[in-house]
């Protein structure tokens, strides 16, 4: 087991294993961050930011499966960062780390958009377990995402028009919409979409083809074209 105290004191042991994903970790303490990144990288592809402004730029430009955010950060603090992420319609699950264990502090973080919190000192095994639980809940929660005037349900591989009529999607169409809707402010290049959604051997023309398929089944505003850059999710109405 690995534990970390507010003063940076740690103990090491076996770390929990889980499905690999991408994770944004926001922590300004260099010593704590170095050890935490080392542990998290056993399970995740980790990007570390030392302040809220840098973290927000990353969150708005890249897709993550989870975020771990310290409450106390220089400049934009953790709660302000989470609020900004939610304002941008980014639904990625967020775990907030805090040395402030009062009820009011926890409520502030959760009301700001955090999905869970962990109070320092904490065990790394618990941190990893909380992240696994957050990702499971995020996948199984029957997430509904607005794309233009439509509602997309990733788990059901379906989209619903403004009148509630259900349109079935193929696995690839659903994966495309899930990628775009997870980070709706980000413009995904064709190469990014190709790597995330399609199989080895496919080309960027496959991306354009499936964008066409989705629009034909649903509506042109489901996916927005950004000239010379790529595609992003349709703006919620």
C-alpha positions as CSV (number, residue, x, y, z in Angstrom):
1,X,0.0,0.0,0.0
2,X,1.2,3.6,-0.7
3,X,0.1,6.4,1.5
4,X,0.8,10.1,1.3
5,X,0.5,12.7,4.1
6,X,0.2,16.5,3.7
7,X,3.9,16.9,4.6
8,X,4.8,14.5,1.7
9,X,5.6,11.5,3.9
10,X,4.9,8.3,2.0
11,X,5.0,4.5,2.3
12,X,5.2,2.2,-0.6
13,X,3.6,-1.1,-1.4
14,X,1.7,-2.9,-4.1
15,X,-0.4,-0.6,-6.3
16,X,-3.8,-1.5,-7.6
17,X,-4.2,-2.5,-11.2
18,X,-7.0,-1.4,-13.5
19,X,-7.8,-0.7,-17.2
20,X,-5.4,1.8,-18.7
21,X,-6.8,5.1,-19.7
22,X,-5.7,8.8,-20.0
23,X,-5.6,11.0,-16.9
24,X,-5.0,14.7,-16.1
25,X,-3.4,15.2,-12.7
26,X,-3.3,18.7,-11.2
27,X,-0.9,19.2,-8.3
28,X,1.5,22.1,-7.5
29,X,3.7,20.3,-4.9
30,X,6.5,18.9,-7.0
31,X,7.5,16.2,-4.6
32,X,4.0,14.9,-4.1
33,X,3.4,15.2,-7.9
34,X,6.5,13.2,-8.8
35,X,5.5,10.2,-6.6
36,X,1.8,10.3,-7.6
37,X,2.6,10.4,-11.3
38,X,4.9,7.4,-10.8
39,X,2.1,5.4,-9.2
40,X,-0.6,6.5,-11.6
41,X,1.5,5.8,-14.6
42,X,1.3,2.1,-13.7
43,X,-2.3,2.3,-14.8
44,X,-2.8,5.5,-16.8
45,X,-1.2,7.7,-19.4
46,X,-0.8,10.7,-17.2
47,X,-0.4,14.4,-18.0
48,X,0.6,16.6,-15.0
49,X,-0.2,20.3,-14.6
50,X,1.1,22.3,-11.7
51,X,-1.5,25.1,-11.8
52,X,-5.1,25.5,-12.7
53,X,-4.6,27.7,-15.8
54,X,-2.3,25.1,-17.4
55,X,-4.7,22.4,-16.5
56,X,-7.7,24.2,-18.0
57,X,-5.8,24.6,-21.3
58,X,-5.1,20.9,-21.4
59,X,-8.7,20.0,-20.4
60,X,-10.1,22.2,-23.2
61,X,-7.8,20.8,-25.9
62,X,-7.4,17.1,-25.1
63,X,-9.6,14.2,-24.1
64,X,-9.1,12.4,-20.7
65,X,-10.8,9.4,-19.1
66,X,-10.5,10.9,-15.6
67,X,-9.0,13.9,-13.8
68,X,-7.4,14.2,-10.3
69,X,-7.3,17.7,-9.1
70,X,-5.8,19.1,-5.9
71,X,-8.1,21.6,-4.0
72,X,-5.3,24.1,-3.3
73,X,-3.6,25.4,-6.4
74,X,-1.8,28.7,-7.2
75,X,-3.9,31.2,-9.2
76,X,-7.1,29.3,-10.3
77,X,-7.8,26.9,-7.4
78,X,-9.2,23.4,-7.9
79,X,-12.8,24.2,-7.4
80,X,-12.6,27.1,-9.9
81,X,-10.9,24.7,-12.4
82,X,-13.6,22.1,-12.0
83,X,-16.3,24.8,-12.5
84,X,-14.7,26.0,-15.7
85,X,-14.4,22.4,-17.0
86,X,-18.1,21.8,-16.3
87,X,-19.1,25.2,-17.9
88,X,-17.3,23.9,-21.0
89,X,-19.7,20.9,-21.0
90,X,-16.8,18.5,-20.4
91,X,-18.3,15.5,-18.5
92,X,-15.0,13.7,-17.7
93,X,-15.2,12.3,-14.1
94,X,-13.2,14.4,-11.6
95,X,-11.7,13.3,-8.3
96,X,-10.8,16.2,-6.0
97,X,-7.9,15.9,-3.5
98,X,-8.2,18.1,-0.5
99,X,-6.4,18.7,2.9
100,X,-9.5,20.5,4.0
101,X,-11.8,17.8,5.4
102,X,-14.7,19.9,6.6
103,X,-18.2,19.2,5.3
104,X,-18.4,22.7,3.8
105,X,-15.3,22.2,1.8
106,X,-16.4,18.8,0.5
107,X,-19.8,20.3,-0.4
108,X,-18.1,23.2,-2.2
109,X,-16.1,20.8,-4.3
110,X,-19.0,18.5,-5.2
111,X,-21.3,21.5,-6.0
112,X,-18.5,22.8,-8.2
113,X,-18.7,19.7,-10.3
114,X,-16.4,17.1,-8.7
115,X,-17.7,13.6,-8.8
116,X,-15.8,12.5,-5.7
117,X,-13.2,13.7,-3.2
118,X,-10.4,12.2,-1.2
119,X,-9.0,13.8,1.9
120,X,-5.2,14.0,2.6
121,X,-3.5,11.9,4.0
122,X,-4.7,9.2,1.6
123,X,-3.6,5.7,0.5
124,X,-2.7,5.3,-3.2
125,X,-4.6,2.1,-3.3
126,X,-7.7,4.0,-2.3
127,X,-7.0,6.7,-4.9
128,X,-6.8,4.0,-7.6
129,X,-9.9,2.3,-6.4
130,X,-11.9,5.5,-6.3
131,X,-10.8,6.2,-9.9
132,X,-11.9,2.7,-11.0
133,X,-15.2,3.3,-9.4
134,X,-15.7,6.7,-11.0
135,X,-14.9,5.3,-14.4
136,X,-17.3,2.4,-13.9
137,X,-20.1,4.7,-12.8
138,X,-19.4,7.0,-15.7
139,X,-19.7,4.2,-18.2
140,X,-22.8,2.6,-16.5
141,X,-24.7,5.7,-15.6
142,X,-26.7,5.9,-18.8
143,X,-25.0,9.1,-19.7
144,X,-27.1,11.4,-21.9
145,X,-25.3,14.1,-23.9
146,X,-26.8,16.9,-25.9
147,X,-25.4,17.4,-29.4
148,X,-27.2,20.2,-31.2
149,X,-30.9,19.5,-30.7
150,X,-30.3,15.8,-30.3
151,X,-29.6,13.6,-27.2
152,X,-26.9,10.9,-27.5
153,X,-26.8,7.9,-25.2
154,X,-23.4,6.2,-25.6
155,X,-24.3,3.0,-23.6
156,X,-27.4,2.4,-25.8
157,X,-25.6,3.4,-29.0
158,X,-28.6,5.6,-29.9
159,X,-29.5,9.2,-30.5
160,X,-32.9,10.8,-29.9
161,X,-34.3,13.6,-32.1
162,X,-36.0,16.6,-30.5
163,X,-39.4,14.8,-30.6
164,X,-37.9,11.7,-28.8
165,X,-37.7,9.4,-31.7
166,X,-34.8,6.9,-31.3
167,X,-32.2,6.4,-34.0
168,X,-29.9,3.3,-33.7
169,X,-26.2,3.8,-34.3
170,X,-23.5,1.4,-35.2
171,X,-20.6,0.8,-32.9
172,X,-18.3,3.0,-34.9
173,X,-20.8,5.8,-35.2
174,X,-21.4,5.6,-31.5
175,X,-17.6,5.6,-30.7
176,X,-17.2,8.7,-32.9
177,X,-19.9,10.6,-31.1
178,X,-18.7,9.5,-27.7
179,X,-15.2,10.8,-28.5
180,X,-16.5,14.2,-29.7
181,X,-19.0,14.6,-26.9
182,X,-16.6,13.8,-24.1
183,X,-14.6,17.0,-24.9
184,X,-17.1,19.1,-26.8
185,X,-15.0,22.3,-26.8
186,X,-12.0,20.4,-28.4
187,X,-11.6,20.4,-32.2
188,X,-10.5,16.8,-33.0
189,X,-8.3,16.5,-36.1
190,X,-8.9,13.7,-38.5
191,X,-5.8,11.9,-37.3
192,X,-6.9,12.1,-33.6
193,X,-10.2,10.6,-34.5
194,X,-8.6,8.0,-36.7
195,X,-6.3,6.8,-33.8
196,X,-9.1,6.9,-31.2
197,X,-12.0,5.3,-33.1
198,X,-10.8,3.3,-36.1
199,X,-8.8,0.2,-36.8
200,X,-5.3,-0.1,-38.0
201,X,-5.2,0.2,-41.8
202,X,-8.1,2.7,-42.0
203,X,-7.4,6.1,-43.4
204,X,-8.7,9.6,-42.7
205,X,-11.2,9.2,-45.4
206,X,-13.0,6.8,-43.1
207,X,-13.4,9.6,-40.6
208,X,-15.2,11.8,-43.2
209,X,-17.3,8.8,-44.3
210,X,-18.6,8.1,-40.8
211,X,-19.2,11.8,-40.1
212,X,-21.4,11.7,-43.2
213,X,-23.2,8.6,-42.0
214,X,-24.0,10.1,-38.6
215,X,-25.2,13.4,-40.1
216,X,-27.4,11.5,-42.6
217,X,-29.0,9.4,-39.8
218,X,-29.5,12.4,-37.5
219,X,-28.9,16.0,-38.3
220,X,-26.1,18.2,-39.9
221,X,-25.6,20.0,-36.5
222,X,-24.8,16.8,-34.7
223,X,-21.2,17.2,-35.7
224,X,-19.6,20.6,-36.5
225,X,-16.9,21.0,-39.2
226,X,-14.1,23.4,-38.2
227,X,-12.5,24.4,-41.5
228,X,-8.9,23.2,-41.9
229,X,-8.9,21.7,-38.4
230,X,-11.3,18.9,-38.1
231,X,-14.6,18.1,-36.2
232,X,-16.2,18.8,-32.9
233,X,-19.5,18.1,-31.2
234,X,-22.5,20.1,-32.2
235,X,-23.3,23.0,-29.9
236,X,-26.0,22.1,-27.3
237,X,-29.2,24.1,-28.0
